Amino acid sequence: MNADRRAAHRASRGLCPTGIADHGSTRALCGQGRVAEASDTLTKALALAAYGPGKDDPAATALAVTGNNLACALEEKTSRTRDEDGLMLRAAEAGRRFWEISGNWMNVERAEYRLAHTQLQLADAGELFFAHEVLAKCHHAAGDASAATTHRDEAAAQLARIDDEGFKSFCEEELGKLRASLG
């Protein structure tokens, strides 16, 4: 074990037995409304992993699990603060990064799903407009006219939430093309 790994291991023993992050403590801190502490814990754990844990290093798996579980816990909240939103995104990104190191293709795929779900939770009206637009096109291509119409209508509903008039105009043009393509 090189000096950086030994130092990280010693410094993080209080965080968890695997040496880097405790997926239970960050989630528990968030659940108690102690978001700043949860964020600090995640930040410290990520800093301790700066040595670059490899596939067989339990720290990589611990960080993957921590990131995923913390992001999931924050996504489940009915309302979040701006700090919680930032922590949720950092956690999902960390989970994705460390599943790439320590996991298999299925872990990475699920981490991608978690990150996409997190991004969706944070999405603004413009992003949601385009998400529904593409879903309408997919359902149309699959022959599901009812679902295509539902997503077209959801895309249209997002227009009222777009503040930037230039961007809103662009989205309205795209909606017109979508309506024409759906018939």
C-alpha positions as CSV (number, residue, x, y, z in Angstrom):
1,M,0.0,0.0,0.0
2,N,1.6,3.3,-1.0
3,A,1.8,6.3,1.3
4,D,-1.2,8.1,-0.2
5,R,-3.4,5.1,0.1
6,R,-2.3,4.5,3.7
7,A,-2.9,8.1,4.6
8,A,-6.4,8.0,3.0
9,H,-7.2,4.7,4.7
10,R,-6.1,6.0,8.2
11,A,-7.8,9.4,7.7
12,S,-11.1,7.8,6.6
13,R,-11.5,5.0,9.1
14,G,-14.1,7.0,10.9
15,L,-16.0,7.2,7.7
16,C,-16.3,3.4,7.1
17,P,-14.6,0.1,7.4
18,T,-13.7,0.1,3.7
19,G,-11.7,3.2,4.2
20,I,-13.2,6.0,2.2
21,A,-16.9,6.6,2.5
22,D,-19.8,5.5,4.5
23,H,-22.9,5.2,2.4
24,G,-25.0,5.1,5.5
25,S,-23.6,8.2,7.2
26,T,-24.0,10.7,4.4
27,R,-27.6,9.5,3.8
28,A,-28.3,9.7,7.5
29,L,-26.9,13.2,7.7
30,C,-29.2,14.3,4.9
31,G,-32.2,12.6,6.5
32,Q,-31.5,14.6,9.6
33,G,-31.4,17.9,7.6
34,R,-27.6,18.1,8.1
35,V,-26.9,18.7,4.4
36,A,-23.7,20.7,4.9
37,E,-22.2,17.9,7.0
38,A,-23.2,15.3,4.4
39,S,-21.7,17.4,1.7
40,D,-18.5,17.8,3.7
41,T,-18.3,14.1,4.3
42,L,-18.7,13.4,0.6
43,T,-16.2,16.0,-0.3
44,K,-13.6,14.6,2.2
45,A,-14.2,11.1,0.9
46,L,-13.7,12.2,-2.7
47,A,-10.5,14.1,-1.7
48,L,-9.2,11.0,0.1
49,A,-9.7,9.1,-3.1
50,A,-7.5,11.5,-5.1
51,Y,-4.9,8.7,-5.2
52,G,-7.1,7.0,-7.8
53,P,-8.5,3.7,-6.4
54,G,-8.4,0.8,-8.8
55,K,-11.0,-1.9,-9.5
56,D,-9.9,-4.1,-6.6
57,D,-9.8,-1.2,-4.1
58,P,-12.8,-1.3,-1.8
59,A,-12.8,2.5,-1.6
60,A,-14.0,2.7,-5.2
61,T,-17.0,0.5,-4.5
62,A,-17.7,2.4,-1.3
63,L,-17.7,5.7,-3.2
64,A,-19.9,4.2,-5.9
65,V,-22.5,3.0,-3.4
66,T,-22.3,6.2,-1.4
67,G,-22.8,8.4,-4.4
68,N,-25.7,6.3,-5.7
69,N,-27.5,6.0,-2.4
70,L,-27.1,9.6,-1.4
71,A,-28.4,10.8,-4.8
72,C,-31.3,8.4,-4.5
73,A,-32.2,9.6,-1.0
74,L,-32.1,13.2,-2.1
75,E,-34.2,12.5,-5.2
76,E,-36.9,11.0,-3.0
77,K,-37.4,14.3,-1.0
78,T,-40.5,16.1,-2.0
79,S,-38.7,19.5,-1.8
80,R,-35.0,20.2,-1.8
81,T,-32.8,23.3,-1.1
82,R,-30.3,24.5,-3.6
83,D,-27.6,23.0,-1.5
84,E,-29.4,19.6,-1.5
85,D,-29.7,19.9,-5.3
86,G,-26.0,20.5,-5.6
87,L,-25.2,17.6,-3.3
88,M,-27.5,15.3,-5.2
89,L,-25.8,16.0,-8.5
90,R,-22.3,15.6,-7.0
91,A,-23.3,12.4,-5.4
92,A,-24.8,10.9,-8.6
93,E,-21.7,12.0,-10.6
94,A,-19.4,10.4,-8.0
95,G,-21.5,7.2,-8.1
96,R,-21.2,7.0,-11.8
97,R,-17.5,7.7,-11.9
98,F,-16.7,5.1,-9.2
99,W,-19.0,2.4,-10.6
100,E,-17.0,2.8,-13.9
101,I,-13.9,1.9,-11.8
102,S,-15.2,-0.8,-9.5
103,G,-18.3,-2.2,-11.2
104,N,-19.4,-4.2,-14.2
105,W,-21.5,-3.0,-17.2
106,M,-24.7,-3.4,-15.2
107,N,-23.4,-1.2,-12.3
108,V,-22.4,1.5,-14.8
109,E,-25.7,1.3,-16.6
110,R,-27.6,1.7,-13.3
111,A,-25.3,4.6,-12.4
112,E,-26.1,6.2,-15.7
113,Y,-29.8,5.8,-15.0
114,R,-29.3,7.4,-11.5
115,L,-27.4,10.3,-13.0
116,A,-30.0,10.8,-15.7
117,H,-32.8,10.6,-13.1
118,T,-30.9,13.2,-11.0
119,Q,-30.5,15.5,-14.0
120,L,-34.2,15.1,-14.7
121,Q,-35.0,16.2,-11.1
122,L,-32.9,19.3,-11.7
123,A,-34.1,20.0,-15.3
124,D,-35.4,23.3,-16.3
125,A,-38.5,23.8,-18.5
126,G,-36.4,23.9,-21.7
127,E,-34.8,20.5,-20.9
128,L,-38.1,19.0,-20.1
129,F,-39.6,20.4,-23.3
130,F,-36.9,18.5,-25.3
131,A,-37.3,15.4,-23.2
132,H,-41.0,15.2,-24.0
133,E,-40.4,16.1,-27.6
134,V,-38.1,13.2,-28.1
135,L,-40.4,10.9,-26.2
136,A,-43.2,12.0,-28.5
137,K,-41.1,11.1,-31.5
138,C,-40.1,7.7,-30.1
139,H,-43.7,6.8,-29.3
140,H,-44.8,8.0,-32.8
141,A,-42.1,5.8,-34.4
142,A,-43.3,2.8,-32.3
143,G,-46.8,3.4,-33.5
144,D,-48.2,4.5,-30.1
145,A,-50.2,7.6,-31.2
146,S,-51.8,8.1,-27.8
147,A,-48.4,8.3,-25.9
148,A,-47.0,10.4,-28.7
149,T,-49.9,12.9,-28.2
150,T,-49.5,12.9,-24.5
151,H,-45.8,13.8,-24.7
152,R,-46.4,16.4,-27.4
153,D,-48.9,18.0,-25.0
154,E,-46.4,17.8,-22.1
155,A,-43.8,19.5,-24.3
156,A,-46.3,22.2,-25.1
157,A,-47.1,22.7,-21.4
158,Q,-43.4,23.4,-20.6
159,L,-43.5,26.5,-22.9
160,A,-45.2,28.6,-20.3
161,R,-42.3,27.9,-17.9
162,I,-39.6,29.1,-20.3
163,D,-38.6,32.7,-19.4
164,D,-36.1,33.4,-22.2
165,E,-38.2,34.7,-25.1
166,G,-35.7,33.8,-27.8
167,F,-35.4,30.2,-26.5
168,K,-39.2,30.0,-26.1
169,S,-39.6,31.0,-29.7
170,F,-37.1,28.3,-30.8
171,C,-39.1,25.7,-28.8
172,E,-42.4,26.9,-30.3
173,E,-40.9,26.3,-33.8
174,E,-39.8,22.8,-32.7
175,L,-43.2,22.1,-31.3
176,G,-44.7,23.2,-34.7
177,K,-42.4,20.7,-36.5
178,L,-43.4,18.0,-33.9
179,R,-47.1,18.7,-34.5
180,A,-46.7,18.4,-38.2
181,S,-44.7,15.2,-38.0
182,L,-47.3,13.6,-35.7
183,G,-50.1,14.5,-38.1
